Amino acid sequence: MRPFEGIRIIDITHVLAGPFAAYQLALLGADVIKVEQRSDPDQSRDSGSDPALNAAQMGTGFLTQGSNKRAITLDLKTPAGREVLKKLVATADVLVENYRPGAFAALGLGYEDLSAINPRLIYASFSAFGQDGPRGQQTAYDHVIQATSGIMAMTGTPDVHPIKFGSPAIDYATGTMGAFALSAALFQRERTGRGQRIDMAMLDVAMILMASHLTGYLRNGRHPKPHGNKQPHATNSAYQTKDGLVMLGASNLRQQKRLWTVLEHPEMIKRTNLERDADHAREEALLQQIMPTRTAAEWEAYLQARHIPAAQVRTMGEASADPQLASRAVIHHHQGATGVEGAFGVPMAAFKFAHGGPRIDTPPPAVGEHNHAILGELGYSAAEIAQMERDGVL
């Protein structure tokens, strides 16, 4: 039995952070019902690397976090649509939404409204800056939060910065932190019997992603500097090899001693980090001479065999083909889905359980794919469902 089997989650989110949080619980057995407006579905449905899938409203952006979910359409601007949602809430454990702060309350669907229907409801709101504060009404995406938070300013090289980093990591981190918050609230409810109001802000998560740098700044007022591929310690940086870059990770004193020993330069071993700082230029120059004598793959194999962290800098294609990922079951391969011809792969959870762990059972759903099934579970007749379709409620 997976941890969240028997838990029902209403997922009224779009794009990435909110859907990813609900997805993580879906992998662990939760019944996640994705609610969308037919005329304006999840924005991620038409985003991704495959234009044909985007046109079919099954873009790779949506496929990433759509597995194990069921999908219905509701126009929440209509009284009938809100009534259906309230019936769903009465059967649910969690509701997740990520619309503009105050938008759901204005529809009579705020936390106070829905907790009156279901006092055990855990109501989570995801937003850029939180539900209150001076920026509460502002909107943003991952890259905007990167700019706002200071992450861009510390990313890049001393000569080229600020730079947005490649993946929407703040979105994914917000989804992951959101899944943790939902899990904690569900555990708390087992003890107290009470629901919970969760306020998730992307900016908050971005600051936590810089936690040690933030603590350093608050202590001495020094802004974190962009180092690019060169880290403060020369033995902990990237170097050109015969055929590409290798990232050395001889970070602590033991590892740097091991590195200089296997490179046959024991005279470079330092006793303290202050000594390493003082001799940084000489260490870097020597490594720039040594590393081009082998390929990146050869250095990785040679150094890892001697317990020195090192890796060749890989492309996504090279990384995804690594047998280690297959052994970890990080990627699930679907044979197809409604609106998707052919096989495709999606990432799952970043951990394994000995038993009852994350698993994908069903492919991502098309828009409104489960309308009849879910509404039937709520007691609506076929005739009532047909009428809602004619009225534009679904």
C-alpha positions, 0 to 999 in steps of 0.5 A: 500500500502506497502512503496516500492511497485513499487520499483525494486531491483536487488539482486546480493548478496550471503550468508547473509548481502546483501540478508538480506538487499534486503529481508527487502525491499521485505517484504515491497513490493519491487520487488526483482529479485535475480540474480545468476550464475547457476553453482555457486548460492548463497552460502547460498543455500547449508547451514543450518540445513537440509542436504536434503534441502542443496542438493536441493539448498534450504537450511535453510540459503537461505530460511531465506531471500528468500521469496518475491523474484524472481530468475533468472540465468545469467552468468555475465562473458558472454557478453550476460549475462551482456547485460541482466543485463543492460536491467534489470538495465534500469528498476530498482531502486536499485542494490545490490552486494557483490562481491570482491571490484572492481570485478563488475567494471572490468566487466563493471558493476560498478556504473559509468557504470550502472548509465550512463544507469540509472541515478536514480539507487541506487547502493549498494556494501556490503563488509567486509571492504569497497570499499577502504582503506588498507583492501579494497581487503581483504575478511571476513565472520561474524566470521572473522569480530568478530575477527577483530573488537574486539567484540570477545575480549570483549565476554566470561568470565574473564577466558575464552575469546575471544569467538565468539558469537553464531549468525552471528549478524554482518551479520544481523546487516549489512543487517539491516543497509543496508536496512536503507541505501537503504531506506534513499537513496530512500527517498533522490532520491524523493527529488533530482531525483539523484541516489546514491552510497552506500558503506556498510562495515561489519567492520564499522557496527561491530564498531557501534555495540560496540558504547558505548564501543568504545566511552569509550575506545577513552576517557580513553583507557580502553579496554572493559572487558568480563563479561560473565553472570556477569555484572558490577552490581550484580543485573543485572546478571545471577544466578542459580535457582532451575532448571536453570539460570535466568537473572536479569535486575535490572539495574538502581537505581530505579530497584535495590531498587525495587528488594531489597525491594521485596526480603525483604532486604532493607538494601542492597538498594544503593543511588548511582552506586558507592555504588553498585560497592563498595558492589558488592561482598556482593550483589552477594553472597546474591543473590546466596543464594536467587535465588536457592529458586525458579525455573527460571520460578517462578522468572521470573513471580514473578519479572516481576509482580513487574516491575523488568526485569528478564527472565529465560535463554531459548533455541531457541525452548523455545523462538520460542514457546513463545506466545509473538512471535505469537502475534507479527507475527515475524515468517511466516509459508510457506506450501511449496516451489519449491524443499521444501516438507512440511511446514517451518517457516521463520523470517520476520521483527522486527517491525509492521506497523498499515497499509501497513507493512511487509508481505510475499506473495511468498515462496523462489524461486528455482535457476532460477525459474523465468527466463522465466517470467522476461526475457519475461518482458524484451522483450525476445522471447521464442526462444531467451531465449531457445538460451541463455539456450543452450549458457549457459548464463542462 
